[in-house]
Amino acid sequence: MRAPRLVAVLAATAALSAGLAACSDSGDDTTAQPPVVAADDVKTGPPSGWSDGGFTPDPASLRCGQTAADPTRGITDTEITIGGLAYLTSPNGSSMAGVELGAKARFDRANDEGGVNGRKINYIGTLDDGNDPARNGSQAKVLVEQKKVFAAVPLLTSSSNYLDTFCADTVPFFGWGTNPGYCGTTIGFGITGCQVPSDKVGAVSTTYGLMIQAMFGGDAKGKTTALVGVDNDSARTGTHELARQISAVGIDVVYEENPIPVSGLTDTTAVVNAIMTSNKGAPPDVVLYIADFNSVVKLTGAMTAAGFQGKHLNPVGYDPRLAASSFQGLQQSYTIVQWQPGVDTSVPAVKQLADDLAKYTPEASLSLTTMSGYWAADMFITAATKAGPDLTVDSLLKLLNSGTYTNYVEGALPETRFPVNHVIGAPCASIVQLNGNKYDITSDLACGTLVKK
């Protein structure tokens, strides 16, 4: 059965293959090893209260810290104008379609409940940049200069050309932090933090390492991992970042290569042969595929055909439409998700999300992109409500960047705090496995720690 055209990508896919170059520095030592902590000393914990390891970024190093020239832009006594920016289409067919539906559902519920301190949200929709960097920049200008938005919600793009305009005009933006614009600024708020940190950030997350531990029941001593990614400079930076997260908890990374062409993989033979012998002539225990959906499916199938008996892990394989179709290409594969999966409606906040989608945007599925749009809108609504009735751009940013503000949806979305998460992601995730026509949750949403360099 043909898979539905999936759109969900994490930092390890769209952002790491298209946006990381802006975050990387040619002077960085990309061969430097991360700090390693004893595996027994790092355990998964609850999705709030995670340790920052003593890491505190310098607020003065963050860009866009000026006050707004027009702090009441897009706000009146009765409404707040909000608009989003995403690639809802792209030349290669992949997209973030659904993100706008998730945001709309959350905004519609807020309006039905009376708005934000009495102001209704005037959601003008999400502009499509077509995954074109030039259009990304021009659409940002439309949002600010023509639409006069108070904030950009949701924002889910691979390019960060929007930042020139948003920084100059002090436009807060909320979304999935999978592009460099969410990193190193005071105005970008990722629902799971900055997902594409620079090598120069003084901390390393343990997220991927802990999730691999979870795949082995919490004990991955002596296990090995291979990472295979896309062939460009920015994607190599992203692959290296994930290798650091895995190595940080003492799991051996035996293969860290980027042989997949940007246009997609055709012949898998050389890649499969290299991975199958990467562990001192033997296969690794886990292969982490950091690529587009089609390449992940193709490589997973090729590895299985070659006799690989280990575990397949990817960041793109969670979508209820796959389970509904009993999609064969990723059966028994694991997918890392940065919040509690939508299949778990036993969590009240996840059930609320599912109910909101059913009521306000019934055409939406519980995909990663839809959920990311919903949580981005929820993050904005929560912050704007707490900022009080005298809401301005400056008062909102002052609250969010106070050093004490946290965003957390119990059991559903991990805690983020700023300024820490302006420069690095929250060390949190969950793991699901596709088994037949359902996803089994291998690890509920949990957090590790940041390890200070």
Secondary structure, DSSP 8 states (H G I E B T S, - for coil): ----------IIIIIHHHTGGGT--TTS-TT-------GGG---B-SSS-B-TT----GGG-B--S--SSTTTTB-SSEEEEEEEE-S--TTS---TTHHHHHHHHHHHHHHTT-BTTBEEEEEEEEE-TT-HHHHHHHHHIIIIIS--SEEEEEE-S--TTHHHHHHTT--EEE---SGGGSSBSSEEETTB-SS--TTSSEEE-HHHHHHHHHTTT--TT-EEEEEEESSHHHHHHHHHHHHHHHTTT-EEEEEEEEE-TT-----HHHHHHHHTTBTTB--SEEEEES-HHHHHHHHHHHHHTT--SEEEESS---HHHHHTT-STTTT-EEEESS--TT-TTSHHHHHHHHHHHHH-TT----HHHHHHHHHHHHHHHHHHHH-SS--HHHHHHHHTSSS-EEEETTTEEEEETTGGGTSB-SEEEEEEEETTEEEEEEEEEE-BEEE-
